[in-house]
Amino acid sequence: MTRSTDSPFVILPEEAAPLHLRHCDRCELCGHRARVIWGEGNPSAPLFFILDNPGAREDREGNPFLCGTRETLRLGMREAGIGTASVYVTYLLKCRPIRAYDKPAAREACMPHLQLQLREKKPLVLFGFGNVVAEALFPWKENAAVKELRGRWHELEGIPVGFTYHPLAVRRRPNLLKFFVEDLTALKEKWEEVGGKQSK
């Protein structure tokens, strides 16, 4: 687990959705999407990152594009010493919204996909970014906000889960960057702790 020297501009390989879900029509986002975005990075990675929804993935010419969310996320990972090979990134919603939609219905429709990924991939540690993810993962909590949840470890389906600010919030408010890096550094330490226990 050495300190990462990855370039923040490397595009992580995208993992294709399972065949039976590539034409999912469980919510209205099936009418928005170019394709189902299942996730990106190492499908066998010990660290499982959860963002709210996919952003732009190609520029106007169709070339792979590193959006602001992924660029800021990679910056935080690099500062915390987390290499890209150790991470798998996915989303609450598996389709990129391009106009207004029923957000609660879409999240409810997509949650089984996330649960399937967790069962199949069995990551060591989960990490959520932003209030939307926190609220979706802990709907029973009265105040499931990053400000309240960060700095402590929680549990989801038997897996440790932590939270930090959404990368776009960090871009808009640079004063959050130090907390963002602190949280990702704590994630690396948790990974080392959990991985060490499993190897004994």
C-alpha positions in Angstrom: 0.0 0.0 0.0 2.6 2.5 -1.1 1.9 6.2 -1.8 0.2 6.6 -5.2 2.1 8.4 -8.0 -0.8 8.0 -10.5 -1.5 10.9 -12.7 -4.9 12.5 -11.8 -5.8 12.4 -15.5 -5.8 8.7 -16.0 -9.2 7.4 -17.2 -10.2 4.3 -15.2 -11.5 1.4 -17.3 -15.2 1.1 -17.3 -16.9 -2.1 -16.2 -19.8 -3.1 -18.4 -23.1 -3.8 -16.8 -24.3 -7.4 -16.6 -26.1 -8.4 -19.8 -29.5 -8.7 -18.1 -29.3 -5.1 -16.8 -27.9 -3.3 -19.9 -31.5 -2.5 -20.9 -32.9 -1.8 -17.4 -36.2 0.0 -17.5 -37.0 0.2 -13.8 -37.2 4.0 -13.8 -37.5 6.9 -16.2 -33.7 7.4 -16.5 -33.8 4.6 -19.1 -35.1 7.4 -21.4 -32.1 9.7 -20.6 -29.1 7.4 -20.9 -26.7 6.6 -23.6 -25.9 3.3 -21.7 -26.0 1.9 -18.2 -22.9 2.9 -16.3 -22.1 0.0 -13.9 -18.8 1.3 -12.5 -15.1 1.9 -13.2 -11.8 0.9 -11.9 -10.7 -2.5 -10.5 -13.8 -4.7 -10.1 -11.9 -6.8 -7.5 -10.6 -3.7 -5.6 -10.8 -3.7 -1.8 -12.1 -0.1 -1.7 -15.6 0.5 -3.0 -16.5 4.2 -3.7 -20.1 5.3 -4.1 -21.1 8.6 -5.8 -24.6 9.8 -6.6 -24.8 9.5 -10.4 -22.5 9.3 -13.4 -21.4 12.6 -15.0 -20.1 13.4 -18.5 -17.9 10.5 -19.7 -17.0 11.6 -23.2 -16.4 15.0 -24.8 -18.3 16.2 -27.9 -16.1 14.2 -30.1 -16.7 11.0 -28.2 -13.3 10.8 -26.6 -13.0 9.7 -22.9 -13.4 12.7 -20.7 -12.3 13.3 -17.1 -15.1 15.2 -15.5 -14.6 17.5 -12.5 -15.9 14.9 -10.1 -13.4 12.3 -11.1 -10.5 14.8 -11.3 -11.1 16.0 -7.8 -11.5 12.5 -6.5 -8.2 11.5 -8.1 -6.5 14.5 -6.5 -7.7 13.4 -3.1 -6.7 9.8 -3.6 -3.2 10.9 -4.7 -2.8 13.1 -1.6 -4.0 10.3 0.6 -1.7 7.7 -1.1 -4.5 5.6 -2.5 -3.6 4.0 -5.9 -6.2 3.6 -8.6 -5.7 -0.2 -8.7 -7.1 -0.3 -5.1 -10.4 1.4 -6.0 -13.7 0.6 -7.7 -16.1 3.5 -8.3 -19.8 3.1 -8.8 -23.0 5.1 -8.4 -26.4 5.1 -6.7 -27.9 5.7 -10.1 -26.5 3.7 -13.0 -27.7 6.1 -15.7 -26.6 9.7 -16.2 -29.6 12.1 -15.8 -29.8 14.8 -18.4 -33.0 16.5 -17.3 -35.4 16.7 -14.3 -36.6 13.3 -13.0 -38.3 11.7 -9.9 -35.2 11.4 -7.7 -36.7 9.2 -4.9 -38.2 6.8 -7.4 -34.9 6.5 -9.4 -32.9 5.9 -6.2 -35.3 3.2 -5.0 -35.3 1.5 -8.4 -31.5 1.5 -8.6 -30.7 0.4 -5.0 -31.0 -3.4 -5.9 -28.2 -2.9 -8.5 -25.9 -1.5 -5.8 -26.8 -4.3 -3.4 -26.0 -6.8 -6.1 -22.6 -5.2 -6.6 -21.9 -5.4 -2.9 -22.8 -9.1 -2.7 -20.7 -10.0 -5.8 -17.6 -7.9 -5.1 -17.4 -8.2 -1.4 -15.2 -5.1 -0.8 -13.3 -4.6 2.4 -14.4 -1.0 2.9 -17.1 1.2 1.5 -16.8 5.0 1.1 -19.7 7.3 0.2 -19.4 10.8 -1.2 -21.9 13.5 -0.5 -25.2 13.9 1.3 -27.3 12.2 -1.4 -25.3 9.0 -0.9 -25.4 9.2 2.9 -29.2 9.7 2.9 -29.7 6.8 0.4 -27.6 4.3 2.4 -29.0 5.3 5.8 -32.6 6.3 5.1 -33.6 5.6 8.7 -31.2 8.1 10.2 -32.7 11.4 11.2 -29.7 13.4 10.1 -27.8 11.4 7.5 -25.5 14.2 6.4 -21.8 14.1 5.6 -21.1 16.8 8.2 -22.6 14.5 10.9 -21.3 11.1 9.6 -17.7 11.9 8.6 -14.9 11.2 11.0 -16.5 8.0 12.3 -17.0 4.5 10.9 -20.4 3.0 10.3 -21.6 -0.4 8.9 -23.6 -1.4 5.9 -24.4 -5.1 5.3 -21.5 -6.0 7.5 -19.0 -3.8 5.7 -17.3 -0.7 7.3 -18.5 2.5 5.6 -17.2 6.0 5.9 -18.3 9.3 4.3 -16.8 12.5 3.0 -17.9 15.5 0.9 -18.8 15.2 -2.7 -15.9 16.0 -5.0 -18.0 18.8 -6.7 -18.6 20.4 -3.3 -14.8 20.4 -2.8 -14.3 22.1 -6.1 -16.8 24.8 -5.3 -15.5 25.2 -1.7 -11.7 24.7 -1.7 -11.6 25.0 2.1 -13.1 21.5 2.2 -10.1 20.0 0.4 -8.2 19.4 3.7 -11.2 17.5 5.2 -11.6 15.6 2.0 -7.9 14.5 2.1 -8.2 13.7 5.8 -11.2 11.5 5.2 -9.5 9.6 2.4 -6.4 9.2 4.5 -8.6 7.7 7.3 -10.0 5.4 4.7 -6.6 4.1 3.8 -5.8 3.5 7.4 -9.1 1.6 7.9 -8.3 -0.5 4.8 -4.9 -1.4 6.2 -6.6 -2.3 9.6 -9.3 -4.4 8.0 -6.9 -6.0 5.6 -4.5 -6.8 8.4 -7.2 -8.5 10.5 -8.3 -10.6 7.5 -4.7 -11.8 6.8 -4.2 -13.1 10.3 
